[in-house]
Amino acid sequence: MSRFCLDSDIAEIVARLGPAPQALAGKTVLLCGGRGFLGRYFCEVFARLNRTLLKAPCRVVVLDNLITAGEEGARLDDDAHLRFAKHDLIAPYRAEGGVDFIIHAAGIASPFYYRAYPLETLEVATVGTKNLLELAREKQARFLFFSSSEIYGDPDPKHVPTAESYRGNVACQGPRACYDESKRLGETLCHIYHERYGIHTNTIRPFNIFGPGMQEADYRVLPNFASRIKAGQPLKVYGTGNQTRTYCYITDAMVGFLLVLLRGVPGEAYNIGNPVPEISVVELVGRIEAVLGRPVAHNVVEYPDSYPADEPNRRCPDIRKARLQLRYEPGVPLDEGLRRFLGWSEGAYRGEG
Ligand SMILES: NC(=O)c1ccc[n+]([C@@H]2O[C@H](COP(=O)([O-])OP(=O)(O)OC[C@H]3O[C@@H](n4cnc5c(N)ncnc54)[C@H](O)[C@@H]3O)[C@@H](O)[C@H]2O)c1
């Protein structure tokens, strides 16, 4: 159980993609941020595709500077077609040979860490993105940028569920600006390289993805809760607890990400998430109690200094564009995702609270 993911989840992702990944056969993928939560799933999925589906293996070069990758991230898989290089994307990466796909999933994604590393957060999404777009231009590679649902800021309730066309309500100064604004600029860079140089860019705006493999010290809400549950401590709900979110289980998210990589319309951005249910953090505690079949104590507390306040009130994706253009359909209900995640964290976490 200490492994970072469930084999059955990787098998599910590959099965749901059908023959679409055949486009990766014999290709080279540069996977940036490849030792983070999402990056490690990409590694596992590519390794399984190589073993089970692809007519010729795809070669994966994994880059990460390990700034937040933690213990699990630093432990590299032994796979003949995956190669790791420690590299900080703030500096250009010189790739030998051809590169067909660049996945830019490097970033500082957890609010706790972007409060601690604001300049590194800003630079990986701006300087890092530009460096990688230059590489895409040189190699004529397809480019996939991981932006965030945070680019919408605190949306006007008229625009919830939020579609890709919503322009956002974002502060350029404040505790979250280093993340939100740099992701917006990263998207602008993708747009320019697509318009000016004809690079096939796509942007993904993930909405609260969760699942096995999130580090115990990730500080996003579900690892926080799971760690406190393991420790037998009451959960800490920040702010009022009335802020709403949707939660997307990792297998649904990975299917969506790969569909964007393989089928995305050039230049387009896609929301990837699960639009139901949109629930408050206090209601999420209730869902966890139902899944565990026992009461779980919680306290509503002030934001700690280490956590950037000014959270959006609501976050819920409109995924009609991904449904229509990519045939994307999330299939794992929240309770089932929670059951898989909490089962895994019970074995993997130490209960550091
Ligand atoms: N997981 C989510 O729910 C979610 C939601 C919205 C956006 N995103 C975005 O998706 C991407 C991946 O998310 P994640 O959850 O895997 O995050 P993560 O923090 O687990 O992983 C990101 C990885 O990027 C690496 N990294 C950071 N700066 C780097 C640099 N300068 N050079 C090289 N590597 C660097 C880190 O060491 C880490 O391993 C991030 O860009 C994040 O902002 C994720």
Ligand as a Chemical Component Dictionary entry (heavy atoms), coordinates in Angstrom:
data_LIG
# 
_chem_comp.id                   LIG 
_chem_comp.type                 NON-POLYMER 
_chem_comp.pdbx_formal_charge   0 
_chem_comp.three_letter_code    LIG 
# 
loop_
_chem_comp_atom.comp_id 
_chem_comp_atom.atom_id 
_chem_comp_atom.alt_atom_id 
_chem_comp_atom.type_symbol 
_chem_comp_atom.charge 
_chem_comp_atom.model_Cartn_x 
_chem_comp_atom.model_Cartn_y 
_chem_comp_atom.model_Cartn_z 
_chem_comp_atom.pdbx_ordinal 
LIG N1  N1  N 0  -3.357 18.653 -9.107  1  
LIG C1  C1  C 0  -4.277 19.591 -9.304  2  
LIG O1  O1  O 0  -5.401 19.509 -8.824  3  
LIG C2  C2  C 0  -3.966 20.778 -10.164 4  
LIG C3  C3  C 0  -4.952 21.773 -10.290 5  
LIG C4  C4  C 0  -4.677 22.888 -11.072 6  
LIG C5  C5  C 0  -3.455 23.003 -11.733 7  
LIG N2  N2  N 1  -2.515 22.032 -11.605 8  
LIG C6  C6  C 0  -1.222 22.231 -12.298 9  
LIG O2  O2  O 0  -0.792 21.012 -12.880 10 
LIG C7  C7  C 0  0.623  20.878 -12.756 11 
LIG C8  C8  C 0  0.954  19.578 -12.021 12 
LIG O3  O3  O 0  0.279  19.580 -10.762 13 
LIG P1  P1  P 0  0.672  18.568 -9.606  14 
LIG O4  O4  O 0  -0.517 18.422 -8.744  15 
LIG O5  O5  O -1 1.331  17.376 -10.187 16 
LIG O6  O6  O 0  1.761  19.430 -8.831  17 
LIG P2  P2  P 0  3.011  18.922 -7.979  18 
LIG O7  O7  O 0  3.433  20.063 -7.138  19 
LIG O8  O8  O 0  2.717  17.627 -7.310  20 
LIG O9  O9  O 0  4.121  18.639 -9.097  21 
LIG C9  C9  C 0  4.783  19.647 -9.808  22 
LIG C10 C10 C 0  6.226  19.206 -10.029 23 
LIG O10 O10 O 0  6.916  20.291 -10.690 24 
LIG C11 C11 C 0  8.233  20.343 -10.162 25 
LIG N3  N3  N 0  8.772  21.693 -10.405 26 
LIG C12 C12 C 0  8.383  22.864 -9.848  27 
LIG N4  N4  N 0  9.131  23.884 -10.311 28 
LIG C13 C13 C 0  10.013 23.346 -11.213 29 
LIG C14 C14 C 0  11.048 23.886 -12.020 30 
LIG N5  N5  N 0  11.362 25.202 -11.993 31 
LIG N6  N6  N 0  11.761 23.047 -12.807 32 
LIG C15 C15 C 0  11.485 21.714 -12.821 33 
LIG N7  N7  N 0  10.516 21.136 -12.066 34 
LIG C16 C16 C 0  9.785  21.956 -11.270 35 
LIG C17 C17 C 0  8.078  19.994 -8.685  36 
LIG O11 O11 O 0  9.277  19.504 -8.104  37 
LIG C18 C18 C 0  7.001  18.913 -8.734  38 
LIG O12 O12 O 0  7.563  17.617 -8.800  39 
LIG C19 C19 C 0  1.127  22.123 -12.011 40 
LIG O13 O13 O 0  1.577  23.078 -12.938 41 
LIG C20 C20 C 0  -0.124 22.638 -11.322 42 
LIG O14 O14 O 0  -0.053 24.041 -11.125 43 
LIG C21 C21 C 0  -2.742 20.925 -10.833 44 
# 
loop_
_chem_comp_bond.comp_id 
_chem_comp_bond.atom_id_1 
_chem_comp_bond.atom_id_2 
_chem_comp_bond.value_order 
_chem_comp_bond.pdbx_ordinal 
LIG N1  C1  SING 1  
LIG C1  O1  DOUB 2  
LIG C1  C2  SING 3  
LIG C2  C3  SING 4  
LIG C2  C21 DOUB 5  
LIG C3  C4  DOUB 6  
LIG C4  C5  SING 7  
LIG C5  N2  DOUB 8  
LIG N2  C6  SING 9  
LIG N2  C21 SING 10 
LIG C6  O2  SING 11 
LIG C6  C20 SING 12 
LIG O2  C7  SING 13 
LIG C7  C8  SING 14 
LIG C7  C19 SING 15 
LIG C8  O3  SING 16 
LIG O3  P1  SING 17 
LIG P1  O4  DOUB 18 
LIG P1  O5  SING 19 
LIG P1  O6  SING 20 
LIG O6  P2  SING 21 
LIG P2  O7  DOUB 22 
LIG P2  O8  SING 23 
LIG P2  O9  SING 24 
LIG O9  C9  SING 25 
LIG C9  C10 SING 26 
LIG C10 O10 SING 27 
LIG C10 C18 SING 28 
LIG O10 C11 SING 29 
LIG C11 N3  SING 30 
LIG C11 C17 SING 31 
LIG N3  C12 SING 32 
LIG N3  C16 SING 33 
LIG C12 N4  DOUB 34 
LIG N4  C13 SING 35 
LIG C13 C14 SING 36 
LIG C13 C16 DOUB 37 
LIG C14 N5  SING 38 
LIG C14 N6  DOUB 39 
LIG N6  C15 SING 40 
LIG C15 N7  DOUB 41 
LIG N7  C16 SING 42 
LIG C17 O11 SING 43 
LIG C17 C18 SING 44 
LIG C18 O12 SING 45 
LIG C19 O13 SING 46 
LIG C19 C20 SING 47 
LIG C20 O14 SING 48 
# 
